[in-house]
Amino acid sequence: MLKQTITLREVPDPKDTSRSQFEVYDSDTGTSLGIYDSREAAQAEVESMNRSDVEGLNERNRKQDADPADG
């Protein structure tokens, strides 16, 4: 089974510590991919990124690299 590495993390809002923001995070590389004010927006982004990763593994959906020799 493919491990979903794009996750959601709740982080404090730096401008108002009584509020939270939501970070889309790549746990494989340790990279933040964006900060969102709503959990729903962040979750939608996580699902979209994870879905595109899985679809990219499917041979029918994989794009062929352009051959530079074709000019």
Residue pairs with C-beta under 8 A, 6 or more apart in sequence:
2 53
2 54
2 57
4 50
4 53
5 26
5 27
5 28
5 29
5 53
6 24
6 25
6 26
6 27
6 33
6 46
6 49
6 50
6 53
7 24
7 25
7 26
7 27
7 46
8 22
8 23
8 24
8 25
8 39
8 42
8 43
8 46
9 22
9 23
9 25
10 20
10 21
10 22
10 23
10 39
11 20
11 21
11 22
11 23
11 35
12 19
12 20
12 21
13 19
13 20
13 21
21 35
21 36
21 37
22 35
22 36
22 37
22 38
22 39
22 41
22 42
22 43
23 32
23 33
23 34
23 35
23 36
23 42
24 32
24 33
24 34
24 35
24 36
24 42
24 45
24 46
24 49
25 31
25 32
25 33
26 32
26 33
33 45
33 49
34 42
34 45
36 42
36 45
55 61
56 62
